[in-house]
């Protein structure tokens, strides 16, 4: 197959799909369709995580972004009730300014990549480096204290949200 491995083919296909879905997010006129294209983009990115042998990160990415965040986006879009009548019309000047700003941003990104050196990819002896088992071992041995601090902060945030949102019974 032209000297490419199956992993390289999958990387190319996932990259192409992620870029196409991201462009469809930007150019779609319907905000609900944009959110759905964004979900597909997140699934393609999760596929990249799987190719990097980071299965846990892929699953968390799907659950958090494609699940929770997209439900929030859809809720806000439907709550705002966007339609053509309420949307302000953009002038030609604002479109030109947006195009110039986008071009400058692309120029800065390409310039920063051009100056970057070749990345040194570390090769590990174990093919299990991104598995949940090894992540759990590291999390509960080397990073036990920061993990517990993060869990206490999350617990405090949940208790605070419940206390703020709770109705008083009288």
DRENVOLUM-307452 format. One line per 4 residues: number of its first residue (from 1); for each residue x, y, z of N, C-alpha, C, O, CB. Coordinates in Angstrom, 1 decimal. Glycine has a CB too. Layout:
BEGIN
NUM> X:Y:Z:X:Y:Z:X:Y:Z:X:Y:Z:X:Y:Z  ...
! end
This chain:
BEGIN
1> 0.8:-1.2:0.0:0.0:0.0:0.0:0.9:1.2:0.0:0.8:2.0:0.9:-0.9:0.0:1.2  1.6:1.4:-1.0:2.5:2.6:-1.2:3.5:2.9:-0.1:3.9:4.0:0.1:1.6:3.8:-1.4  3.9:1.9:0.6:4.9:2.0:1.6:4.4:2.6:3.0:5.2:2.9:3.8:5.9:2.9:1.1  3.1:2.7:3.1:2.6:3.3:4.4:2.0:2.1:5.2:1.4:1.2:4.7:1.5:4.3:4.1
5> 2.1:2.3:6.5:1.5:1.3:7.4:0.0:1.6:7.6:-0.5:2.7:7.2:2.2:1.2:8.8  -0.7:0.7:8.2:-2.1:0.9:8.4:-2.4:2.0:9.4:-3.3:2.8:9.3:-2.8:-0.4:8.9  -1.4:2.2:10.4:-1.5:3.3:11.3:-1.4:4.6:10.6:-2.1:5.6:10.9:-0.5:3.2:12.4  -0.5:4.7:9.7:-0.3:6.0:8.9:-1.5:6.3:8.1:-1.9:7.4:7.9:0.9:5.9:8.1
9> -2.1:5.2:7.5:-3.3:5.4:6.7:-4.5:5.9:7.6:-5.2:6.9:7.2:-3.7:4.1:6.0  -4.6:5.3:8.7:-5.7:5.7:9.6:-5.5:7.1:10.1:-6.4:7.9:10.3:-5.8:4.7:10.8  -4.2:7.5:10.4:-3.9:8.8:10.8:-4.3:9.8:9.7:-4.9:10.9:10.0:-2.4:9.0:11.2  -3.9:9.5:8.5:-4.3:10.4:7.4:-5.8:10.6:7.2:-6.3:11.7:7.0:-3.7:9.9:6.1
13> -6.5:9.5:7.3:-7.9:9.5:7.1:-8.6:10.3:8.2:-9.5:11.1:8.0:-8.5:8.1:7.0  -8.2:10.0:9.5:-8.8:10.7:10.6:-8.4:12.2:10.6:-9.3:13.0:10.9:-8.3:10.1:12.0  -7.2:12.5:10.2:-6.9:13.9:10.1:-7.7:14.6:9.0:-8.2:15.8:9.2:-5.4:14.1:9.7  -7.8:14.0:7.9:-8.7:14.6:6.8:-10.1:14.8:7.3:-10.7:15.9:7.0:-8.6:13.7:5.5
17> -10.7:13.8:7.9:-12.0:13.9:8.4:-12.2:15.0:9.5:-13.1:15.7:9.5:-12.5:12.6:8.9  -11.2:15.0:10.4:-11.3:16.1:11.4:-11.2:17.5:10.8:-11.9:18.3:11.3:-10.1:15.9:12.4  -10.3:17.7:9.8:-10.3:19.0:9.2:-11.5:19.3:8.4:-12.0:20.4:8.5:-9.1:19.0:8.2  -12.1:18.3:7.7:-13.3:18.6:7.0:-14.5:18.9:7.9:-15.3:19.8:7.6:-13.6:17.4:6.1
21> -14.6:18.1:9.0:-15.7:18.4:9.9:-15.5:19.7:10.6:-16.5:20.4:10.9:-15.8:17.2:11.0  -14.3:20.1:10.9:-14.0:21.4:11.6:-14.4:22.5:10.6:-15.0:23.5:11.0:-12.6:21.5:12.0  -14.1:22.4:9.3:-14.5:23.4:8.4:-16.0:23.4:8.2:-16.6:24.5:8.1:-13.9:23.1:7.0  -16.7:22.3:8.3:-18.1:22.3:8.2:-18.8:23.0:9.5:-19.8:23.5:9.4:-18.7:20.8:8.1
25> -18.1:22.9:10.6:-18.5:23.6:11.8:-18.5:25.1:11.6:-19.5:25.8:11.9:-17.6:23.2:13.1  -17.5:25.5:11.0:-17.3:27.0:10.7:-18.3:27.5:9.6:-18.8:28.6:9.8:-15.9:27.3:10.3  -18.4:26.7:8.6:-19.2:27.2:7.4:-20.7:26.8:7.4:-21.4:27.2:6.5:-18.5:26.7:6.2  -21.1:26.0:8.4:-22.5:25.6:8.4:-23.3:26.8:8.9:-23.0:27.5:9.8:-22.7:24.4:9.4
29> -24.5:27.1:8.2:-25.3:28.2:8.6:-26.3:27.8:9.7:-26.7:28.7:10.5:-26.1:28.6:7.4  -26.5:26.6:9.9:-27.4:26.1:11.0:-26.6:25.8:12.3:-25.7:25.0:12.2:-28.3:24.9:10.6  -26.8:26.5:13.4:-26.0:26.3:14.6:-26.1:24.8:15.1:-25.1:24.3:15.7:-26.4:27.2:15.7  -27.3:24.2:15.0:-27.4:22.8:15.5:-26.6:21.9:14.6:-25.9:21.0:15.2:-28.9:22.4:15.4
33> -26.5:22.1:13.3:-25.7:21.3:12.5:-24.2:21.5:12.8:-23.4:20.6:12.8:-25.9:21.6:11.0  -23.8:22.8:13.2:-22.5:23.0:13.6:-22.1:22.2:14.8:-21.0:21.7:14.9:-22.3:24.5:13.8  -23.0:22.2:15.7:-22.7:21.4:17.0:-22.5:19.9:16.6:-21.6:19.2:17.2:-23.8:21.6:18.0  -23.3:19.4:15.7:-23.2:18.0:15.4:-21.9:17.7:14.6:-21.3:16.7:14.8:-24.4:17.5:14.5
37> -21.5:18.6:13.8:-20.2:18.5:13.1:-19.1:18.6:14.1:-18.0:17.9:13.9:-20.0:19.5:12.0  -19.2:19.4:15.1:-18.2:19.5:16.2:-18.1:18.1:16.9:-17.0:17.7:17.3:-18.5:20.6:17.1  -19.2:17.5:17.2:-19.2:16.2:17.8:-18.4:15.2:16.9:-17.6:14.4:17.4:-20.6:15.6:18.0  -18.6:15.2:15.6:-17.9:14.3:14.7:-16.4:14.7:14.7:-15.5:13.8:14.6:-18.4:14.4:13.3
41> -16.1:15.9:14.8:-14.7:16.3:14.9:-14.0:15.8:16.2:-12.9:15.3:16.2:-14.5:17.9:14.9  -14.8:15.8:17.3:-14.3:15.3:18.6:-14.0:13.8:18.5:-13.1:13.2:19.0:-15.2:15.6:19.7  -14.9:13.1:17.8:-14.7:11.6:17.6:-13.4:11.3:16.8:-12.7:10.4:17.1:-15.9:11.0:16.9  -13.2:12.2:15.8:-11.9:12.0:15.0:-10.7:12.2:15.9:-9.7:11.5:15.7:-11.9:12.9:13.8
45> -10.8:13.2:16.7:-9.7:13.5:17.6:-9.5:12.4:18.6:-8.3:12.0:18.9:-9.9:14.8:18.4  -10.6:11.8:19.1:-10.5:10.6:20.0:-9.8:9.5:19.2:-9.1:8.7:19.8:-11.9:10.2:20.5  -10.1:9.3:17.9:-9.4:8.3:17.1:-7.9:8.5:17.1:-7.1:7.6:17.1:-9.9:8.3:15.7  -7.5:9.8:17.1:-6.0:10.1:17.1:-5.4:9.7:18.5:-4.3:9.1:18.5:-5.8:11.6:16.9
49> -6.2:9.9:19.6:-5.7:9.4:20.9:-5.6:7.9:20.9:-4.6:7.4:21.5:-6.7:9.9:22.0  -6.5:7.2:20.3:-6.4:5.7:20.2:-5.1:5.3:19.4:-4.5:4.4:19.8:-7.6:5.1:19.6  -4.9:6.0:18.4:-3.7:5.7:17.6:-2.4:5.9:18.4:-1.4:5.3:18.1:-3.6:6.5:16.3  -2.4:6.9:19.3:-1.3:7.2:20.2:-1.2:6.2:21.4:-0.4:6.4:22.3:-1.3:8.6:20.6
53> -2.1:5.2:21.4:-2.2:4.3:22.5:-2.6:4.9:23.9:-2.1:4.6:24.9:-0.9:3.5:22.7  -3.4:5.9:23.8:-4.0:6.6:25.0:-5.5:6.4:25.0:-6.3:7.3:24.8:-3.6:8.1:25.0  -5.8:5.1:25.3:-7.3:4.8:25.3:-8.1:5.5:26.3:-9.2:5.9:26.1:-7.4:3.3:25.5  -7.5:5.7:27.5:-8.2:6.3:28.6:-8.5:7.8:28.2:-9.6:8.3:28.4:-7.5:6.3:29.9
57> -7.6:8.5:27.6:-7.8:9.8:27.2:-8.8:9.9:26.1:-9.6:10.9:26.0:-6.4:10.4:26.7  -8.8:8.9:25.2:-9.8:8.9:24.1:-11.2:8.8:24.7:-12.2:9.5:24.3:-9.6:7.8:23.2  -11.4:7.9:25.7:-12.7:7.7:26.3:-13.2:8.9:27.1:-14.3:9.3:27.0:-12.7:6.4:27.2  -12.2:9.5:27.8:-12.6:10.7:28.6:-12.9:11.9:27.6:-13.8:12.6:27.9:-11.4:11.1:29.5
61> -12.2:12.0:26.5:-12.5:13.0:25.5:-13.9:12.8:25.0:-14.6:13.8:24.8:-11.4:12.9:24.4  -14.3:11.6:24.6:-15.6:11.4:24.1:-16.7:11.7:25.1:-17.7:12.3:24.8:-15.7:9.9:23.6  -16.5:11.2:26.3:-17.5:11.4:27.4:-17.6:12.9:27.7:-18.7:13.4:27.8:-17.1:10.6:28.6  -16.5:13.5:28.0:-16.6:14.9:28.4:-17.0:15.9:27.3:-17.9:16.7:27.5:-15.2:15.4:29.0
65> -16.3:15.8:26.2:-16.5:16.8:25.1:-17.7:16.4:24.3:-18.7:17.2:24.1:-15.3:16.9:24.2  -17.7:15.2:23.7:-18.8:14.9:22.8:-20.1:14.6:23.6:-21.2:14.7:23.0:-18.4:13.6:22.0  -20.0:14.3:24.9:-21.2:14.1:25.7:-21.6:15.4:26.4:-22.6:16.0:25.9:-20.9:13.0:26.7  -21.0:15.7:27.4:-21.4:16.8:28.3:-21.4:18.2:27.7:-22.4:18.9:27.7:-20.6:16.8:29.6
69> -20.3:18.5:27.1:-20.1:19.9:26.6:-21.1:20.1:25.4:-21.6:21.2:25.2:-18.7:20.1:26.1  -21.2:19.1:24.5:-22.1:19.3:23.4:-23.6:19.3:23.8:-24.4:20.1:23.2:-21.9:18.1:22.4  -24.0:18.6:24.9:-25.3:18.8:25.4:-25.5:20.2:25.9:-26.6:20.8:25.6:-25.6:17.8:26.5  -24.5:20.8:26.5:-24.6:22.2:27.0:-24.7:23.1:25.8:-25.5:24.0:25.8:-23.4:22.5:27.8
73> -23.9:22.9:24.8:-23.9:23.8:23.6:-25.3:23.7:22.9:-25.9:24.7:22.6:-22.9:23.4:22.6  -25.8:22.5:22.7:-27.2:22.4:22.1:-28.2:23.0:23.0:-29.1:23.7:22.4:-27.5:20.9:21.9  -28.1:22.9:24.3:-29.1:23.5:25.2:-29.1:25.1:25.0:-30.1:25.7:24.9:-28.8:23.2:26.6  -27.9:25.6:25.0:-27.7:27.1:24.8:-28.2:27.6:23.5:-28.9:28.6:23.4:-26.3:27.5:25.0
77> -27.9:26.8:22.4:-28.3:27.2:21.1:-29.9:27.2:21.0:-30.5:28.1:20.4:-27.7:26.3:20.0  -30.4:26.1:21.5:-31.9:26.0:21.4:-32.6:27.0:22.3:-33.7:27.5:22.0:-32.4:24.6:21.8  -32.0:27.3:23.4:-32.5:28.3:24.4:-32.5:29.7:23.7:-33.4:30.5:24.0:-31.8:28.3:25.7  -31.4:30.0:23.0:-31.3:31.3:22.4:-32.2:31.5:21.2:-32.6:32.6:20.8:-29.9:31.6:21.9
81> -32.7:30.4:20.6:-33.7:30.5:19.5:-33.2:31.3:18.4:-33.8:32.3:18.0:-35.0:31.0:20.0  -32.0:31.0:17.8:-31.4:31.7:16.8:-32.1:31.5:15.5:-32.4:30.3:15.1:-29.9:31.3:16.6  -32.5:32.6:14.8:-33.1:32.4:13.5:-32.6:33.7:12.7:-31.9:34.6:13.2:-34.6:32.3:13.5  -33.0:33.7:11.4:-32.5:34.7:10.5:-33.0:36.1:10.9:-32.4:37.1:10.7:-32.9:34.4:9.1
85> -34.2:36.2:11.5:-34.8:37.5:11.8:-34.1:38.2:12.9:-33.9:39.4:12.9:-36.3:37.3:12.2  -33.6:37.4:13.9:-32.9:38.0:15.1:-31.4:38.2:14.9:-30.8:38.9:15.7:-33.2:37.2:16.3  -30.8:37.5:13.9:-29.4:37.6:13.7:-29.0:38.9:13.0:-29.6:39.3:12.0:-28.9:36.4:12.8  -28.1:39.7:13.6:-27.7:40.9:13.0:-26.9:40.6:11.7:-26.1:39.7:11.6:-26.8:41.8:14.0
89> -27.1:41.5:10.7:-26.4:41.3:9.4:-25.0:41.9:9.6:-24.8:43.0:10.1:-27.2:42.0:8.3  -24.0:41.2:9.0:-22.7:41.6:9.1:-22.3:42.5:7.9:-22.7:42.2:6.8:-21.7:40.4:9.2  -21.6:43.6:8.1:-21.2:44.4:7.0:-20.0:43.9:6.3:-19.4:42.9:6.8:-20.9:45.9:7.6  -19.8:44.4:5.1:-18.7:44.0:4.3:-17.3:44.3:5.0:-16.4:43.5:4.9:-18.7:44.6:3.0
93> -17.3:45.4:5.8:-16.0:45.7:6.5:-15.7:44.7:7.6:-14.6:44.3:7.7:-16.2:47.1:7.1  -16.7:44.3:8.3:-16.5:43.3:9.3:-16.0:42.0:8.8:-15.2:41.3:9.4:-17.7:43.1:10.2  -16.5:41.6:7.6:-16.1:40.4:6.9:-14.6:40.5:6.5:-13.9:39.5:6.6:-17.0:40.0:5.7  -14.3:41.6:6.0:-12.9:41.8:5.6:-11.9:41.8:6.8:-10.9:41.2:6.7:-12.7:43.2:4.8
97> -12.3:42.4:7.8:-11.5:42.4:9.1:-11.4:41.0:9.6:-10.3:40.6:10.0:-12.1:43.4:10.1  -12.4:40.2:9.6:-12.4:38.9:10.0:-11.4:38.0:9.2:-10.7:37.2:9.7:-13.8:38.2:10.1  -11.5:38.2:7.8:-10.6:37.5:6.9:-9.1:37.9:7.2:-8.3:37.0:7.2:-11.0:37.7:5.5  -8.9:39.1:7.3:-7.5:39.6:7.6:-7.0:39.0:8.9:-5.8:38.6:9.0:-7.4:41.1:7.6
101> -7.8:39.1:10.0:-7.4:38.6:11.3:-7.2:37.1:11.2:-6.2:36.6:11.8:-8.5:38.9:12.3  -8.0:36.3:10.5:-7.8:34.9:10.3:-6.5:34.6:9.5:-5.8:33.7:9.9:-8.9:34.3:9.6  -6.2:35.4:8.5:-5.0:35.2:7.7:-3.7:35.5:8.6:-2.7:34.8:8.5:-5.0:36.1:6.5  -3.8:36.6:9.4:-2.7:36.9:10.3:-2.5:35.8:11.3:-1.3:35.4:11.7:-2.9:38.2:11.0
105> -3.6:35.2:11.8:-3.4:34.1:12.8:-2.8:32.9:12.1:-2.0:32.2:12.8:-4.8:33.8:13.4  -3.2:32.6:10.9:-2.6:31.5:10.2:-1.1:31.7:10.0:-0.3:30.8:10.1:-3.3:31.3:8.8  -0.8:33.0:9.6:0.6:33.3:9.4:1.5:33.1:10.7:2.6:32.6:10.6:0.7:34.8:8.9  0.9:33.5:11.8:1.6:33.4:13.1:1.8:31.9:13.4:2.9:31.5:13.9:0.9:34.1:14.2
109> 0.8:31.1:13.2:0.9:29.7:13.5:1.9:29.0:12.6:2.7:28.2:13.1:-0.5:29.0:13.3  1.9:29.3:11.3:2.9:28.7:10.4:4.3:29.1:10.8:5.2:28.3:10.7:2.5:29.0:8.9  4.4:30.4:11.1:5.7:30.9:11.5:6.3:30.2:12.8:7.5:30.0:12.9:5.7:32.4:11.7  5.4:30.0:13.7:5.8:29.3:15.0:6.2:27.9:14.7:7.1:27.4:15.3:4.7:29.4:16.0
113> 5.5:27.2:13.8:5.9:25.8:13.5:7.2:25.8:12.7:7.9:24.8:12.8:4.7:25.2:12.7  7.4:26.8:11.9:8.6:26.8:11.0:9.9:26.9:11.9:10.9:26.3:11.6:8.6:27.9:10.0  9.8:27.7:13.0:10.9:27.9:13.9:11.1:26.7:14.9:12.1:26.6:15.5:10.7:29.1:14.6  10.1:25.8:15.0:10.2:24.7:16.0:11.2:23.7:15.4:11.3:23.4:14.2:8.8:24.1:16.2
117> 11.9:23.1:16.3:12.8:22.0:15.9:12.0:20.7:15.8:10.9:20.6:16.2:13.9:21.8:17.0  12.7:19.7:15.2:12.1:18.4:15.0:11.8:17.8:16.4:12.7:17.9:17.3:13.0:17.5:14.2  10.6:17.3:16.6:10.2:16.8:17.9:11.0:15.5:18.2:11.1:14.6:17.3:8.7:16.6:18.0  11.5:15.3:19.4:12.1:14.0:19.7:11.0:13.1:20.3:10.4:13.4:21.3:13.2:14.2:20.7
121> 10.7:12.1:19.5:9.7:11.1:20.0:10.4:10.1:20.8:11.3:9.4:20.4:8.9:10.5:18.8  9.9:9.9:22.1:10.5:9.0:22.9:9.8:7.6:22.7:8.6:7.5:22.5:10.3:9.4:24.4  10.7:6.6:22.6:10.1:5.3:22.4:10.3:4.5:23.8:11.3:4.4:24.3:10.9:4.5:21.3  9.2:4.0:24.2:9.1:3.3:25.5:9.2:1.8:25.2:8.7:1.4:24.1:7.9:3.7:26.3
125> 9.7:1.1:26.1:9.8:-0.4:25.9:8.5:-1.0:26.0:8.3:-2.1:25.4:10.8:-0.9:26.9  7.6:-0.5:26.7:6.3:-1.1:27.0:5.3:-0.5:26.0:5.2:0.7:25.8:5.8:-0.9:28.4  4.5:-1.4:25.4:3.4:-1.0:24.6:2.1:-0.7:25.4:1.1:-0.3:24.9:3.0:-2.0:23.5  2.3:-0.8:26.7:1.1:-0.5:27.6:1.2:0.8:28.3:0.6:1.1:29.3:1.1:-1.6:28.7
129> 1.9:1.8:27.7:2.2:3.0:28.3:0.9:3.9:28.5:0.8:4.6:29.5:3.2:3.8:27.5  0.0:3.8:27.6:-1.2:4.6:27.7:-2.4:3.9:28.3:-3.5:4.4:28.1:-1.5:5.2:26.4  -2.2:2.7:28.8:-3.4:2.0:29.3:-3.9:2.5:30.6:-3.2:3.2:31.3:-3.0:0.5:29.4  -5.1:2.1:30.9:-5.7:2.6:32.2:-5.0:2.0:33.4:-4.9:2.6:34.4:-7.2:2.2:32.2
133> -4.6:0.8:33.3:-3.9:0.1:34.4:-2.6:0.9:34.8:-2.4:1.1:36.0:-3.5:-1.4:34.0  -1.8:1.2:33.8:-0.6:2.0:34.1:-0.9:3.4:34.6:-0.2:3.9:35.5:0.3:2.0:32.9  -1.9:4.0:34.0:-2.3:5.3:34.5:-2.7:5.2:36.0:-2.4:6.1:36.8:-3.5:5.9:33.7  -3.5:4.2:36.3:-3.9:4.1:37.7:-2.7:3.8:38.7:-2.7:4.4:39.8:-4.9:2.9:37.9
137> -1.8:3.0:38.2:-0.6:2.8:39.0:0.2:4.1:39.3:0.6:4.4:40.4:0.4:1.8:38.3  0.4:4.9:38.3:1.1:6.1:38.4:0.3:7.1:39.3:0.9:7.8:40.1:1.5:6.7:37.1  -1.0:7.2:39.0:-1.8:8.1:39.7:-1.9:7.8:41.2:-1.9:8.8:42.0:-3.2:8.1:39.1  -1.9:6.6:41.6:-2.1:6.2:43.0:-0.7:5.9:43.7:-0.7:5.5:44.9:-3.0:5.0:43.1
141> 0.4:6.1:43.0:1.7:5.9:43.6:2.4:7.3:43.6:2.7:7.8:44.7:2.5:4.8:42.9  2.8:7.8:42.5:3.6:9.0:42.4:2.8:10.2:42.6:3.3:11.2:43.2:4.3:9.0:41.1  1.6:10.2:42.2:0.8:11.5:42.2:-0.4:11.3:43.2:-1.5:11.8:42.9:0.3:11.8:40.8  -0.3:10.6:44.3:-1.4:10.4:45.2:-1.9:11.7:45.8:-3.1:11.9:45.9:-1.0:9.4:46.2
145> -0.9:12.5:46.3:-1.3:13.7:47.0:-2.0:14.7:46.1:-3.1:15.2:46.4:-0.1:14.4:47.6  -1.5:15.0:44.9:-2.2:15.9:44.0:-3.6:15.4:43.6:-4.5:16.1:43.4:-1.4:16.2:42.7  -3.7:14.0:43.4:-4.9:13.4:43.1:-6.0:13.6:44.2:-7.1:13.9:43.9:-4.7:11.9:42.8  -5.6:13.4:45.4:-6.5:13.6:46.5:-6.9:15.1:46.7:-8.0:15.4:47.0:-5.8:13.1:47.8
149> -5.9:16.0:46.5:-6.3:17.4:46.5:-7.3:17.8:45.5:-8.2:18.5:45.7:-5.0:18.3:46.4  -7.1:17.3:44.3:-8.1:17.5:43.2:-9.4:16.9:43.5:-10.5:17.6:43.2:-7.6:16.9:41.9  -9.5:15.8:44.1:-10.8:15.2:44.5:-11.5:16.0:45.6:-12.7:16.1:45.5:-10.6:13.7:44.9  -10.7:16.5:46.5:-11.3:17.3:47.6:-11.9:18.7:47.0:-12.9:19.1:47.4:-10.3:17.6:48.7
153> -11.1:19.2:46.0:-11.6:20.5:45.4:-12.9:20.2:44.6:-13.8:21.0:44.6:-10.5:21.0:44.5  -12.9:19.1:43.9:-14.1:18.8:43.1:-15.3:18.5:44.0:-16.4:18.9:43.8:-13.9:17.5:42.2  -15.1:17.8:45.2:-16.1:17.6:46.1:-16.6:18.9:46.7:-17.8:19.1:46.9:-15.6:16.7:47.3  -15.7:19.8:47.0:-16.1:21.1:47.6:-16.9:21.9:46.5:-17.9:22.6:46.9:-14.9:21.9:48.0
157> -16.6:21.8:45.3:-17.3:22.5:44.2:-18.7:21.9:44.1:-19.7:22.6:43.9:-16.6:22.4:42.9  -18.8:20.6:44.2:-20.2:20.0:44.1:-21.0:20.3:45.3:-22.2:20.7:45.1:-20.0:18.4:44.0  -20.5:20.3:46.5:-21.3:20.7:47.7:-21.7:22.2:47.6:-22.8:22.5:47.9:-20.4:20.5:48.9  -20.8:23.0:47.1:-21.1:24.4:46.9:-22.2:24.6:45.9:-23.1:25.5:46.1:-19.9:25.2:46.5
161> -22.2:23.9:44.8:-23.2:24.0:43.8:-24.6:23.6:44.3:-25.6:24.1:44.0:-22.9:23.2:42.5  -24.6:22.5:45.1:-25.8:22.0:45.7:-26.4:23.0:46.7:-27.6:23.2:46.7:-25.6:20.6:46.4  -25.5:23.6:47.5:-26.0:24.5:48.5:-26.5:25.8:47.8:-27.5:26.4:48.3:-24.8:24.9:49.4  -25.9:26.2:46.8:-26.4:27.4:46.1:-27.7:27.2:45.4:-28.6:28.0:45.4:-25.4:27.9:45.0
165> -27.8:26.0:44.8:-29.0:25.7:44.0:-30.2:25.1:44.8:-31.3:24.9:44.3:-28.7:24.7:42.9  -30.0:24.8:46.1:-31.0:24.2:46.9:-32.1:25.2:47.3:-31.8:26.3:47.6:-30.3:23.6:48.2  -33.3:24.7:47.3:-34.4:25.5:47.7:-34.6:25.4:49.2:-34.5:24.3:49.7:-35.7:25.2:46.9  -35.0:26.5:49.8:-35.3:26.5:51.2:-36.7:25.9:51.4:-37.6:26.4:50.8:-35.1:27.9:51.8
169> -36.8:25.0:52.3:-38.1:24.4:52.7:-38.6:25.2:53.9:-38.0:25.1:55.0:-38.1:22.9:52.9  -39.8:25.8:53.8:-40.3:26.6:54.9:-41.8:26.2:55.1:-42.4:26.8:56.0:-40.2:28.1:54.7
! end
